[in-house]
Amino acid sequence: MSKRYELIVFDWDGTLMDSEARIVTCMQCAAADTGRPVPSQAAARDIIGLGLPEAIRQLFPDTDASGVDALVDAYRAHWLGNRVGASTMFGGARELVEGLHRSGHLLAVATGKSRRGLDQSLGESGLAGFFHATRCADEAFSKPHPQMLQEILIDLDTHPDAAVVVGDTEYDMQMARNAGVDAVGVSHGVHSTERLVAQGAMECFDDLVQLSGWLYERPGHPEEGA
């Protein structure tokens, strides 16, 4: 089957890994630990995809720099500890990544996670060896700034027209648009299909199995039965 794109750039949380509950719990625990109002599930859910400091500033806009640092430290203590339930991969995620790798696609991750957090998740998932490049929010500007994506394109010597971003939040769609790269959404994450399309998603898929078929489909030549 023909490749629709040479490079597939995945978001991690909410796209490949079902980590919403863990992120929300860690953020709520961090707020409680530092004496701040505990955000609702909806509020904590909505900032998934941003870099951690940016997410905290959005949730707690009156917090000063030292307060942000304290919340970051408390969040990471919960995330890297063993008191909050572990995350699992979405159904079809492993098969999708392994299949794209076998077919010769370039694969990358652009995430709001820290490097330490992503490395932990890649190790837990067993998928680290399948990605040719990764960028984290503590290595570049947070989404929706395009820096992470632009650096991946440079590292993998890929033109923007030959790449696509796959994500579950409007921040992923905005990052792609800001870099001149196509983007598609998955609706099993945190932002609705309507939000993803409004921010530039070409398509939105209910699951990773649907996405897999689309990635192999030739533009203008959808697969047909015999």
PyMOL CGO cylinders between C-alpha atoms (Angstrom):
from pymol import cmd
from pymol.cgo import CYLINDER

trace = [
    CYLINDER, 0.00, 0.00, 0.00, 1.14, 3.51, -0.75, 0.3, 1, 1, 1, 1, 1, 1,
    CYLINDER, 1.14, 3.51, -0.75, 2.14, 5.87, 2.02, 0.3, 1, 1, 1, 1, 1, 1,
    CYLINDER, 2.14, 5.87, 2.02, 0.07, 8.98, 2.45, 0.3, 1, 1, 1, 1, 1, 1,
    CYLINDER, 0.07, 8.98, 2.45, 2.92, 10.63, 4.39, 0.3, 1, 1, 1, 1, 1, 1,
    CYLINDER, 2.92, 10.63, 4.39, 6.58, 9.84, 5.02, 0.3, 1, 1, 1, 1, 1, 1,
    CYLINDER, 6.58, 9.84, 5.02, 6.63, 11.12, 8.61, 0.3, 1, 1, 1, 1, 1, 1,
    CYLINDER, 6.63, 11.12, 8.61, 3.97, 10.59, 11.27, 0.3, 1, 1, 1, 1, 1, 1,
    CYLINDER, 3.97, 10.59, 11.27, 4.34, 12.80, 14.36, 0.3, 1, 1, 1, 1, 1, 1,
    CYLINDER, 4.34, 12.80, 14.36, 2.27, 11.56, 17.27, 0.3, 1, 1, 1, 1, 1, 1,
    CYLINDER, 2.27, 11.56, 17.27, 1.20, 13.33, 20.39, 0.3, 1, 1, 1, 1, 1, 1,
    CYLINDER, 1.20, 13.33, 20.39, 1.52, 10.94, 23.37, 0.3, 1, 1, 1, 1, 1, 1,
    CYLINDER, 1.52, 10.94, 23.37, -1.01, 11.53, 26.17, 0.3, 1, 1, 1, 1, 1, 1,
    CYLINDER, -1.01, 11.53, 26.17, -4.57, 11.07, 24.95, 0.3, 1, 1, 1, 1, 1, 1,
    CYLINDER, -4.57, 11.07, 24.95, -3.40, 9.95, 21.51, 0.3, 1, 1, 1, 1, 1, 1,
    CYLINDER, -3.40, 9.95, 21.51, -1.35, 6.78, 21.99, 0.3, 1, 1, 1, 1, 1, 1,
    CYLINDER, -1.35, 6.78, 21.99, -1.56, 6.46, 25.79, 0.3, 1, 1, 1, 1, 1, 1,
    CYLINDER, -1.56, 6.46, 25.79, -4.79, 6.61, 27.80, 0.3, 1, 1, 1, 1, 1, 1,
    CYLINDER, -4.79, 6.61, 27.80, -3.33, 8.76, 30.57, 0.3, 1, 1, 1, 1, 1, 1,
    CYLINDER, -3.33, 8.76, 30.57, -6.16, 11.24, 31.19, 0.3, 1, 1, 1, 1, 1, 1,
    CYLINDER, -6.16, 11.24, 31.19, -7.15, 9.85, 34.60, 0.3, 1, 1, 1, 1, 1, 1,
    CYLINDER, -7.15, 9.85, 34.60, -3.55, 9.74, 35.79, 0.3, 1, 1, 1, 1, 1, 1,
    CYLINDER, -3.55, 9.74, 35.79, -2.83, 13.32, 34.69, 0.3, 1, 1, 1, 1, 1, 1,
    CYLINDER, -2.83, 13.32, 34.69, -6.00, 14.68, 36.28, 0.3, 1, 1, 1, 1, 1, 1,
    CYLINDER, -6.00, 14.68, 36.28, -5.34, 12.84, 39.55, 0.3, 1, 1, 1, 1, 1, 1,
    CYLINDER, -5.34, 12.84, 39.55, -1.71, 14.02, 39.70, 0.3, 1, 1, 1, 1, 1, 1,
    CYLINDER, -1.71, 14.02, 39.70, -2.75, 17.62, 39.07, 0.3, 1, 1, 1, 1, 1, 1,
    CYLINDER, -2.75, 17.62, 39.07, -5.46, 17.49, 41.72, 0.3, 1, 1, 1, 1, 1, 1,
    CYLINDER, -5.46, 17.49, 41.72, -3.04, 15.92, 44.23, 0.3, 1, 1, 1, 1, 1, 1,
    CYLINDER, -3.04, 15.92, 44.23, -0.40, 18.55, 43.45, 0.3, 1, 1, 1, 1, 1, 1,
    CYLINDER, -0.40, 18.55, 43.45, -2.91, 21.33, 44.13, 0.3, 1, 1, 1, 1, 1, 1,
    CYLINDER, -2.91, 21.33, 44.13, -3.91, 19.77, 47.43, 0.3, 1, 1, 1, 1, 1, 1,
    CYLINDER, -3.91, 19.77, 47.43, -0.27, 19.24, 48.45, 0.3, 1, 1, 1, 1, 1, 1,
    CYLINDER, -0.27, 19.24, 48.45, 0.55, 22.92, 47.85, 0.3, 1, 1, 1, 1, 1, 1,
    CYLINDER, 0.55, 22.92, 47.85, -2.55, 24.34, 49.50, 0.3, 1, 1, 1, 1, 1, 1,
    CYLINDER, -2.55, 24.34, 49.50, -4.33, 25.49, 46.35, 0.3, 1, 1, 1, 1, 1, 1,
    CYLINDER, -4.33, 25.49, 46.35, -7.95, 24.95, 45.30, 0.3, 1, 1, 1, 1, 1, 1,
    CYLINDER, -7.95, 24.95, 45.30, -8.27, 21.52, 43.74, 0.3, 1, 1, 1, 1, 1, 1,
    CYLINDER, -8.27, 21.52, 43.74, -9.32, 21.91, 40.10, 0.3, 1, 1, 1, 1, 1, 1,
    CYLINDER, -9.32, 21.91, 40.10, -12.34, 20.06, 38.81, 0.3, 1, 1, 1, 1, 1, 1,
    CYLINDER, -12.34, 20.06, 38.81, -11.87, 17.05, 36.59, 0.3, 1, 1, 1, 1, 1, 1,
    CYLINDER, -11.87, 17.05, 36.59, -13.08, 19.06, 33.59, 0.3, 1, 1, 1, 1, 1, 1,
    CYLINDER, -13.08, 19.06, 33.59, -10.66, 21.93, 34.24, 0.3, 1, 1, 1, 1, 1, 1,
    CYLINDER, -10.66, 21.93, 34.24, -7.67, 19.63, 34.77, 0.3, 1, 1, 1, 1, 1, 1,
    CYLINDER, -7.67, 19.63, 34.77, -8.63, 17.60, 31.72, 0.3, 1, 1, 1, 1, 1, 1,
    CYLINDER, -8.63, 17.60, 31.72, -8.79, 20.63, 29.45, 0.3, 1, 1, 1, 1, 1, 1,
    CYLINDER, -8.79, 20.63, 29.45, -5.11, 21.57, 29.89, 0.3, 1, 1, 1, 1, 1, 1,
    CYLINDER, -5.11, 21.57, 29.89, -3.78, 18.14, 28.89, 0.3, 1, 1, 1, 1, 1, 1,
    CYLINDER, -3.78, 18.14, 28.89, -1.40, 18.63, 25.98, 0.3, 1, 1, 1, 1, 1, 1,
    CYLINDER, -1.40, 18.63, 25.98, 0.27, 21.80, 27.23, 0.3, 1, 1, 1, 1, 1, 1,
    CYLINDER, 0.27, 21.80, 27.23, 3.69, 21.79, 28.84, 0.3, 1, 1, 1, 1, 1, 1,
    CYLINDER, 3.69, 21.79, 28.84, 3.39, 21.37, 32.61, 0.3, 1, 1, 1, 1, 1, 1,
    CYLINDER, 3.39, 21.37, 32.61, 4.31, 24.97, 33.58, 0.3, 1, 1, 1, 1, 1, 1,
    CYLINDER, 4.31, 24.97, 33.58, 1.94, 26.34, 30.93, 0.3, 1, 1, 1, 1, 1, 1,
    CYLINDER, 1.94, 26.34, 30.93, -0.84, 24.03, 32.11, 0.3, 1, 1, 1, 1, 1, 1,
    CYLINDER, -0.84, 24.03, 32.11, -0.34, 25.15, 35.71, 0.3, 1, 1, 1, 1, 1, 1,
    CYLINDER, -0.34, 25.15, 35.71, -0.40, 28.83, 34.75, 0.3, 1, 1, 1, 1, 1, 1,
    CYLINDER, -0.40, 28.83, 34.75, -3.67, 28.28, 32.91, 0.3, 1, 1, 1, 1, 1, 1,
    CYLINDER, -3.67, 28.28, 32.91, -5.23, 26.47, 35.87, 0.3, 1, 1, 1, 1, 1, 1,
    CYLINDER, -5.23, 26.47, 35.87, -3.81, 28.83, 38.51, 0.3, 1, 1, 1, 1, 1, 1,
    CYLINDER, -3.81, 28.83, 38.51, -3.35, 32.20, 36.75, 0.3, 1, 1, 1, 1, 1, 1,
    CYLINDER, -3.35, 32.20, 36.75, -2.53, 34.09, 39.96, 0.3, 1, 1, 1, 1, 1, 1,
    CYLINDER, -2.53, 34.09, 39.96, 0.33, 31.78, 40.94, 0.3, 1, 1, 1, 1, 1, 1,
    CYLINDER, 0.33, 31.78, 40.94, 3.82, 33.31, 40.94, 0.3, 1, 1, 1, 1, 1, 1,
    CYLINDER, 3.82, 33.31, 40.94, 6.99, 31.65, 39.63, 0.3, 1, 1, 1, 1, 1, 1,
    CYLINDER, 6.99, 31.65, 39.63, 7.85, 29.96, 42.93, 0.3, 1, 1, 1, 1, 1, 1,
    CYLINDER, 7.85, 29.96, 42.93, 4.30, 28.65, 43.18, 0.3, 1, 1, 1, 1, 1, 1,
    CYLINDER, 4.30, 28.65, 43.18, 4.50, 27.21, 39.67, 0.3, 1, 1, 1, 1, 1, 1,
    CYLINDER, 4.50, 27.21, 39.67, 7.77, 25.49, 40.58, 0.3, 1, 1, 1, 1, 1, 1,
    CYLINDER, 7.77, 25.49, 40.58, 6.19, 24.01, 43.71, 0.3, 1, 1, 1, 1, 1, 1,
    CYLINDER, 6.19, 24.01, 43.71, 3.24, 22.67, 41.74, 0.3, 1, 1, 1, 1, 1, 1,
    CYLINDER, 3.24, 22.67, 41.74, 5.54, 21.22, 39.07, 0.3, 1, 1, 1, 1, 1, 1,
    CYLINDER, 5.54, 21.22, 39.07, 7.57, 19.42, 41.74, 0.3, 1, 1, 1, 1, 1, 1,
    CYLINDER, 7.57, 19.42, 41.74, 4.45, 18.09, 43.47, 0.3, 1, 1, 1, 1, 1, 1,
    CYLINDER, 4.45, 18.09, 43.47, 2.93, 16.91, 40.19, 0.3, 1, 1, 1, 1, 1, 1,
    CYLINDER, 2.93, 16.91, 40.19, 6.09, 15.11, 39.13, 0.3, 1, 1, 1, 1, 1, 1,
    CYLINDER, 6.09, 15.11, 39.13, 6.41, 13.43, 42.53, 0.3, 1, 1, 1, 1, 1, 1,
    CYLINDER, 6.41, 13.43, 42.53, 2.96, 11.91, 42.04, 0.3, 1, 1, 1, 1, 1, 1,
    CYLINDER, 2.96, 11.91, 42.04, 3.52, 11.07, 38.35, 0.3, 1, 1, 1, 1, 1, 1,
    CYLINDER, 3.52, 11.07, 38.35, 6.86, 9.36, 38.93, 0.3, 1, 1, 1, 1, 1, 1,
    CYLINDER, 6.86, 9.36, 38.93, 5.71, 7.67, 42.14, 0.3, 1, 1, 1, 1, 1, 1,
    CYLINDER, 5.71, 7.67, 42.14, 3.63, 4.53, 42.49, 0.3, 1, 1, 1, 1, 1, 1,
    CYLINDER, 3.63, 4.53, 42.49, 0.55, 5.77, 44.34, 0.3, 1, 1, 1, 1, 1, 1,
    CYLINDER, 0.55, 5.77, 44.34, -1.39, 6.83, 41.23, 0.3, 1, 1, 1, 1, 1, 1,
    CYLINDER, -1.39, 6.83, 41.23, -2.62, 4.12, 38.88, 0.3, 1, 1, 1, 1, 1, 1,
    CYLINDER, -2.62, 4.12, 38.88, -0.50, 3.48, 35.79, 0.3, 1, 1, 1, 1, 1, 1,
    CYLINDER, -0.50, 3.48, 35.79, -1.65, 4.44, 32.31, 0.3, 1, 1, 1, 1, 1, 1,
    CYLINDER, -1.65, 4.44, 32.31, -2.30, 1.99, 29.49, 0.3, 1, 1, 1, 1, 1, 1,
    CYLINDER, -2.30, 1.99, 29.49, -1.97, 2.25, 25.73, 0.3, 1, 1, 1, 1, 1, 1,
    CYLINDER, -1.97, 2.25, 25.73, -5.11, 2.78, 23.68, 0.3, 1, 1, 1, 1, 1, 1,
    CYLINDER, -5.11, 2.78, 23.68, -6.34, -0.25, 21.78, 0.3, 1, 1, 1, 1, 1, 1,
    CYLINDER, -6.34, -0.25, 21.78, -4.47, -0.61, 18.50, 0.3, 1, 1, 1, 1, 1, 1,
    CYLINDER, -4.47, -0.61, 18.50, -1.66, 1.78, 19.48, 0.3, 1, 1, 1, 1, 1, 1,
    CYLINDER, -1.66, 1.78, 19.48, 1.09, -0.82, 19.58, 0.3, 1, 1, 1, 1, 1, 1,
    CYLINDER, 1.09, -0.82, 19.58, -0.05, -2.45, 16.35, 0.3, 1, 1, 1, 1, 1, 1,
    CYLINDER, -0.05, -2.45, 16.35, -0.25, 0.93, 14.61, 0.3, 1, 1, 1, 1, 1, 1,
    CYLINDER, -0.25, 0.93, 14.61, 3.24, 2.03, 15.63, 0.3, 1, 1, 1, 1, 1, 1,
    CYLINDER, 3.24, 2.03, 15.63, 4.83, -1.32, 14.85, 0.3, 1, 1, 1, 1, 1, 1,
    CYLINDER, 4.83, -1.32, 14.85, 3.06, -1.55, 11.49, 0.3, 1, 1, 1, 1, 1, 1,
    CYLINDER, 3.06, -1.55, 11.49, 4.06, 1.94, 10.41, 0.3, 1, 1, 1, 1, 1, 1,
    CYLINDER, 4.06, 1.94, 10.41, 7.63, 1.24, 11.43, 0.3, 1, 1, 1, 1, 1, 1,
    CYLINDER, 7.63, 1.24, 11.43, 7.70, -1.99, 9.41, 0.3, 1, 1, 1, 1, 1, 1,
    CYLINDER, 7.70, -1.99, 9.41, 6.35, -0.19, 6.35, 0.3, 1, 1, 1, 1, 1, 1,
    CYLINDER, 6.35, -0.19, 6.35, 9.23, 2.28, 6.41, 0.3, 1, 1, 1, 1, 1, 1,
    CYLINDER, 9.23, 2.28, 6.41, 7.53, 5.35, 7.81, 0.3, 1, 1, 1, 1, 1, 1,
    CYLINDER, 7.53, 5.35, 7.81, 9.48, 7.81, 9.89, 0.3, 1, 1, 1, 1, 1, 1,
    CYLINDER, 9.48, 7.81, 9.89, 7.89, 8.10, 13.33, 0.3, 1, 1, 1, 1, 1, 1,
    CYLINDER, 7.89, 8.10, 13.33, 8.20, 10.81, 15.97, 0.3, 1, 1, 1, 1, 1, 1,
    CYLINDER, 8.20, 10.81, 15.97, 6.61, 12.07, 19.19, 0.3, 1, 1, 1, 1, 1, 1,
    CYLINDER, 6.61, 12.07, 19.19, 5.95, 15.72, 20.05, 0.3, 1, 1, 1, 1, 1, 1,
    CYLINDER, 5.95, 15.72, 20.05, 4.54, 15.93, 23.56, 0.3, 1, 1, 1, 1, 1, 1,
    CYLINDER, 4.54, 15.93, 23.56, 3.74, 18.25, 26.43, 0.3, 1, 1, 1, 1, 1, 1,
    CYLINDER, 3.74, 18.25, 26.43, 5.42, 15.76, 28.76, 0.3, 1, 1, 1, 1, 1, 1,
    CYLINDER, 5.42, 15.76, 28.76, 8.85, 16.31, 30.24, 0.3, 1, 1, 1, 1, 1, 1,
    CYLINDER, 8.85, 16.31, 30.24, 11.77, 14.30, 28.91, 0.3, 1, 1, 1, 1, 1, 1,
    CYLINDER, 11.77, 14.30, 28.91, 11.84, 12.24, 32.09, 0.3, 1, 1, 1, 1, 1, 1,
    CYLINDER, 11.84, 12.24, 32.09, 8.12, 11.58, 31.86, 0.3, 1, 1, 1, 1, 1, 1,
    CYLINDER, 8.12, 11.58, 31.86, 8.21, 10.58, 28.20, 0.3, 1, 1, 1, 1, 1, 1,
    CYLINDER, 8.21, 10.58, 28.20, 11.20, 8.30, 28.68, 0.3, 1, 1, 1, 1, 1, 1,
    CYLINDER, 11.20, 8.30, 28.68, 9.37, 6.59, 31.52, 0.3, 1, 1, 1, 1, 1, 1,
    CYLINDER, 9.37, 6.59, 31.52, 6.26, 6.11, 29.37, 0.3, 1, 1, 1, 1, 1, 1,
    CYLINDER, 6.26, 6.11, 29.37, 8.25, 4.89, 26.37, 0.3, 1, 1, 1, 1, 1, 1,
    CYLINDER, 8.25, 4.89, 26.37, 10.00, 2.39, 28.61, 0.3, 1, 1, 1, 1, 1, 1,
    CYLINDER, 10.00, 2.39, 28.61, 6.73, 1.19, 30.15, 0.3, 1, 1, 1, 1, 1, 1,
    CYLINDER, 6.73, 1.19, 30.15, 5.12, 0.80, 26.73, 0.3, 1, 1, 1, 1, 1, 1,
    CYLINDER, 5.12, 0.80, 26.73, 8.06, -0.93, 25.08, 0.3, 1, 1, 1, 1, 1, 1,
    CYLINDER, 8.06, -0.93, 25.08, 7.78, 1.37, 22.05, 0.3, 1, 1, 1, 1, 1, 1,
    CYLINDER, 7.78, 1.37, 22.05, 10.93, 3.45, 22.50, 0.3, 1, 1, 1, 1, 1, 1,
    CYLINDER, 10.93, 3.45, 22.50, 12.80, 1.74, 19.68, 0.3, 1, 1, 1, 1, 1, 1,
    CYLINDER, 12.80, 1.74, 19.68, 10.17, 2.52, 17.07, 0.3, 1, 1, 1, 1, 1, 1,
    CYLINDER, 10.17, 2.52, 17.07, 10.50, 6.31, 17.11, 0.3, 1, 1, 1, 1, 1, 1,
    CYLINDER, 10.50, 6.31, 17.11, 13.16, 8.10, 15.10, 0.3, 1, 1, 1, 1, 1, 1,
    CYLINDER, 13.16, 8.10, 15.10, 12.85, 11.41, 16.98, 0.3, 1, 1, 1, 1, 1, 1,
    CYLINDER, 12.85, 11.41, 16.98, 11.09, 12.78, 20.06, 0.3, 1, 1, 1, 1, 1, 1,
    CYLINDER, 11.09, 12.78, 20.06, 10.64, 16.26, 21.51, 0.3, 1, 1, 1, 1, 1, 1,
    CYLINDER, 10.64, 16.26, 21.51, 9.31, 17.29, 24.90, 0.3, 1, 1, 1, 1, 1, 1,
    CYLINDER, 9.31, 17.29, 24.90, 7.97, 20.50, 26.37, 0.3, 1, 1, 1, 1, 1, 1,
    CYLINDER, 7.97, 20.50, 26.37, 11.04, 20.99, 28.58, 0.3, 1, 1, 1, 1, 1, 1,
    CYLINDER, 11.04, 20.99, 28.58, 13.25, 20.93, 25.47, 0.3, 1, 1, 1, 1, 1, 1,
    CYLINDER, 13.25, 20.93, 25.47, 11.34, 23.49, 23.41, 0.3, 1, 1, 1, 1, 1, 1,
    CYLINDER, 11.34, 23.49, 23.41, 8.42, 25.91, 23.61, 0.3, 1, 1, 1, 1, 1, 1,
    CYLINDER, 8.42, 25.91, 23.61, 5.14, 24.28, 24.61, 0.3, 1, 1, 1, 1, 1, 1,
    CYLINDER, 5.14, 24.28, 24.61, 2.43, 23.59, 22.07, 0.3, 1, 1, 1, 1, 1, 1,
    CYLINDER, 2.43, 23.59, 22.07, 0.89, 25.35, 20.21, 0.3, 1, 1, 1, 1, 1, 1,
    CYLINDER, 0.89, 25.35, 20.21, 4.28, 26.88, 19.39, 0.3, 1, 1, 1, 1, 1, 1,
    CYLINDER, 4.28, 26.88, 19.39, 5.72, 24.98, 16.38, 0.3, 1, 1, 1, 1, 1, 1,
    CYLINDER, 5.72, 24.98, 16.38, 9.30, 24.60, 17.67, 0.3, 1, 1, 1, 1, 1, 1,
    CYLINDER, 9.30, 24.60, 17.67, 9.04, 20.92, 18.64, 0.3, 1, 1, 1, 1, 1, 1,
    CYLINDER, 9.04, 20.92, 18.64, 7.62, 20.01, 15.26, 0.3, 1, 1, 1, 1, 1, 1,
    CYLINDER, 7.62, 20.01, 15.26, 10.05, 22.20, 13.33, 0.3, 1, 1, 1, 1, 1, 1,
    CYLINDER, 10.05, 22.20, 13.33, 13.01, 20.57, 15.07, 0.3, 1, 1, 1, 1, 1, 1,
    CYLINDER, 13.01, 20.57, 15.07, 11.69, 17.09, 14.28, 0.3, 1, 1, 1, 1, 1, 1,
    CYLINDER, 11.69, 17.09, 14.28, 11.35, 18.03, 10.60, 0.3, 1, 1, 1, 1, 1, 1,
    CYLINDER, 11.35, 18.03, 10.60, 14.94, 19.27, 10.57, 0.3, 1, 1, 1, 1, 1, 1,
    CYLINDER, 14.94, 19.27, 10.57, 16.28, 16.23, 12.44, 0.3, 1, 1, 1, 1, 1, 1,
    CYLINDER, 16.28, 16.23, 12.44, 14.58, 13.83, 10.04, 0.3, 1, 1, 1, 1, 1, 1,
    CYLINDER, 14.58, 13.83, 10.04, 15.24, 15.92, 6.93, 0.3, 1, 1, 1, 1, 1, 1,
    CYLINDER, 15.24, 15.92, 6.93, 11.55, 15.95, 6.03, 0.3, 1, 1, 1, 1, 1, 1,
    CYLINDER, 11.55, 15.95, 6.03, 9.60, 18.65, 4.18, 0.3, 1, 1, 1, 1, 1, 1,
    CYLINDER, 9.60, 18.65, 4.18, 6.43, 19.85, 5.96, 0.3, 1, 1, 1, 1, 1, 1,
    CYLINDER, 6.43, 19.85, 5.96, 4.31, 18.57, 3.05, 0.3, 1, 1, 1, 1, 1, 1,
    CYLINDER, 4.31, 18.57, 3.05, 5.51, 15.01, 3.73, 0.3, 1, 1, 1, 1, 1, 1,
    CYLINDER, 5.51, 15.01, 3.73, 4.50, 15.00, 7.40, 0.3, 1, 1, 1, 1, 1, 1,
    CYLINDER, 4.50, 15.00, 7.40, 1.31, 14.78, 9.42, 0.3, 1, 1, 1, 1, 1, 1,
    CYLINDER, 1.31, 14.78, 9.42, 0.58, 15.37, 13.11, 0.3, 1, 1, 1, 1, 1, 1,
    CYLINDER, 0.58, 15.37, 13.11, -1.76, 13.01, 14.97, 0.3, 1, 1, 1, 1, 1, 1,
    CYLINDER, -1.76, 13.01, 14.97, -3.22, 14.38, 18.19, 0.3, 1, 1, 1, 1, 1, 1,
    CYLINDER, -3.22, 14.38, 18.19, -6.21, 14.62, 20.49, 0.3, 1, 1, 1, 1, 1, 1,
    CYLINDER, -6.21, 14.62, 20.49, -6.14, 18.31, 21.43, 0.3, 1, 1, 1, 1, 1, 1,
    CYLINDER, -6.14, 18.31, 21.43, -6.55, 21.66, 19.76, 0.3, 1, 1, 1, 1, 1, 1,
    CYLINDER, -6.55, 21.66, 19.76, -2.97, 22.43, 20.84, 0.3, 1, 1, 1, 1, 1, 1,
    CYLINDER, -2.97, 22.43, 20.84, -1.74, 19.66, 18.52, 0.3, 1, 1, 1, 1, 1, 1,
    CYLINDER, -1.74, 19.66, 18.52, -3.79, 21.01, 15.64, 0.3, 1, 1, 1, 1, 1, 1,
    CYLINDER, -3.79, 21.01, 15.64, -2.54, 24.56, 16.27, 0.3, 1, 1, 1, 1, 1, 1,
    CYLINDER, -2.54, 24.56, 16.27, 1.09, 23.44, 16.47, 0.3, 1, 1, 1, 1, 1, 1,
    CYLINDER, 1.09, 23.44, 16.47, 0.76, 21.67, 13.13, 0.3, 1, 1, 1, 1, 1, 1,
    CYLINDER, 0.76, 21.67, 13.13, -0.92, 24.68, 11.51, 0.3, 1, 1, 1, 1, 1, 1,
    CYLINDER, -0.92, 24.68, 11.51, 1.79, 26.99, 12.85, 0.3, 1, 1, 1, 1, 1, 1,
    CYLINDER, 1.79, 26.99, 12.85, 4.44, 24.78, 11.22, 0.3, 1, 1, 1, 1, 1, 1,
    CYLINDER, 4.44, 24.78, 11.22, 2.61, 24.36, 7.91, 0.3, 1, 1, 1, 1, 1, 1,
    CYLINDER, 2.61, 24.36, 7.91, 2.01, 20.64, 8.51, 0.3, 1, 1, 1, 1, 1, 1,
    CYLINDER, 2.01, 20.64, 8.51, -1.20, 18.64, 8.01, 0.3, 1, 1, 1, 1, 1, 1,
    CYLINDER, -1.20, 18.64, 8.01, -2.97, 17.35, 11.12, 0.3, 1, 1, 1, 1, 1, 1,
    CYLINDER, -2.97, 17.35, 11.12, -5.58, 14.73, 11.97, 0.3, 1, 1, 1, 1, 1, 1,
    CYLINDER, -5.58, 14.73, 11.97, -7.38, 14.14, 15.24, 0.3, 1, 1, 1, 1, 1, 1,
    CYLINDER, -7.38, 14.14, 15.24, -8.44, 11.19, 17.35, 0.3, 1, 1, 1, 1, 1, 1,
    CYLINDER, -8.44, 11.19, 17.35, -11.64, 11.58, 19.35, 0.3, 1, 1, 1, 1, 1, 1,
    CYLINDER, -11.64, 11.58, 19.35, -10.77, 9.18, 22.19, 0.3, 1, 1, 1, 1, 1, 1,
    CYLINDER, -10.77, 9.18, 22.19, -8.66, 11.87, 23.89, 0.3, 1, 1, 1, 1, 1, 1,
    CYLINDER, -8.66, 11.87, 23.89, -9.59, 15.06, 25.72, 0.3, 1, 1, 1, 1, 1, 1,
    CYLINDER, -9.59, 15.06, 25.72, -10.91, 17.53, 23.13, 0.3, 1, 1, 1, 1, 1, 1,
    CYLINDER, -10.91, 17.53, 23.13, -14.04, 17.01, 21.08, 0.3, 1, 1, 1, 1, 1, 1,
    CYLINDER, -14.04, 17.01, 21.08, -14.14, 16.34, 17.36, 0.3, 1, 1, 1, 1, 1, 1,
    CYLINDER, -14.14, 16.34, 17.36, -15.71, 19.78, 16.90, 0.3, 1, 1, 1, 1, 1, 1,
    CYLINDER, -15.71, 19.78, 16.90, -12.78, 21.50, 18.64, 0.3, 1, 1, 1, 1, 1, 1,
    CYLINDER, -12.78, 21.50, 18.64, -10.24, 19.53, 16.63, 0.3, 1, 1, 1, 1, 1, 1,
    CYLINDER, -10.24, 19.53, 16.63, -11.88, 20.30, 13.29, 0.3, 1, 1, 1, 1, 1, 1,
    CYLINDER, -11.88, 20.30, 13.29, -12.29, 23.96, 14.22, 0.3, 1, 1, 1, 1, 1, 1,
    CYLINDER, -12.29, 23.96, 14.22, -8.53, 24.17, 14.79, 0.3, 1, 1, 1, 1, 1, 1,
    CYLINDER, -8.53, 24.17, 14.79, -7.58, 22.57, 11.49, 0.3, 1, 1, 1, 1, 1, 1,
    CYLINDER, -7.58, 22.57, 11.49, -7.92, 18.79, 11.71, 0.3, 1, 1, 1, 1, 1, 1,
    CYLINDER, -7.92, 18.79, 11.71, -8.31, 17.39, 8.18, 0.3, 1, 1, 1, 1, 1, 1,
    CYLINDER, -8.31, 17.39, 8.18, -10.02, 14.29, 9.53, 0.3, 1, 1, 1, 1, 1, 1,
    CYLINDER, -10.02, 14.29, 9.53, -10.99, 12.98, 12.94, 0.3, 1, 1, 1, 1, 1, 1,
    CYLINDER, -10.99, 12.98, 12.94, -11.06, 9.28, 13.81, 0.3, 1, 1, 1, 1, 1, 1,
    CYLINDER, -11.06, 9.28, 13.81, -12.85, 7.38, 16.54, 0.3, 1, 1, 1, 1, 1, 1,
    CYLINDER, -12.85, 7.38, 16.54, -9.95, 5.01, 17.08, 0.3, 1, 1, 1, 1, 1, 1,
    CYLINDER, -9.95, 5.01, 17.08, -6.44, 4.15, 15.95, 0.3, 1, 1, 1, 1, 1, 1,
    CYLINDER, -6.44, 4.15, 15.95, -7.62, 1.30, 13.72, 0.3, 1, 1, 1, 1, 1, 1,
    CYLINDER, -7.62, 1.30, 13.72, -9.53, 3.80, 11.57, 0.3, 1, 1, 1, 1, 1, 1,
    CYLINDER, -9.53, 3.80, 11.57, -6.49, 6.07, 11.53, 0.3, 1, 1, 1, 1, 1, 1,
    CYLINDER, -6.49, 6.07, 11.53, -4.26, 3.21, 10.35, 0.3, 1, 1, 1, 1, 1, 1,
    CYLINDER, -4.26, 3.21, 10.35, -6.39, 2.59, 7.26, 0.3, 1, 1, 1, 1, 1, 1,
    CYLINDER, -6.39, 2.59, 7.26, -6.37, 6.28, 6.37, 0.3, 1, 1, 1, 1, 1, 1,
    CYLINDER, -6.37, 6.28, 6.37, -2.59, 6.59, 6.67, 0.3, 1, 1, 1, 1, 1, 1,
    CYLINDER, -2.59, 6.59, 6.67, -2.09, 3.90, 4.03, 0.3, 1, 1, 1, 1, 1, 1,
    CYLINDER, -2.09, 3.90, 4.03, -4.74, 5.18, 1.65, 0.3, 1, 1, 1, 1, 1, 1,
    CYLINDER, -4.74, 5.18, 1.65, -3.49, 6.95, -1.47, 0.3, 1, 1, 1, 1, 1, 1,
    CYLINDER, -3.49, 6.95, -1.47, -4.73, 10.55, -1.71, 0.3, 1, 1, 1, 1, 1, 1,
    CYLINDER, -4.73, 10.55, -1.71, -7.61, 10.69, -4.15, 0.3, 1, 1, 1, 1, 1, 1,
    CYLINDER, -7.61, 10.69, -4.15, -7.65, 6.87, -4.47, 0.3, 1, 1, 1, 1, 1, 1,
    CYLINDER, -7.65, 6.87, -4.47, -9.51, 5.35, -1.53, 0.3, 1, 1, 1, 1, 1, 1,
    CYLINDER, -9.51, 5.35, -1.53, -9.17, 1.62, -1.24, 0.3, 1, 1, 1, 1, 1, 1,
    CYLINDER, -9.17, 1.62, -1.24, -11.97, -0.22, -2.98, 0.3, 1, 1, 1, 1, 1, 1,
    CYLINDER, -11.97, -0.22, -2.98, -13.25, -3.75, -2.78, 0.3, 1, 1, 1, 1, 1, 1,
    CYLINDER, -13.25, -3.75, -2.78, -12.48, -6.24, -5.49, 0.3, 1, 1, 1, 1, 1, 1,
]
cmd.load_cgo(trace, "trace")
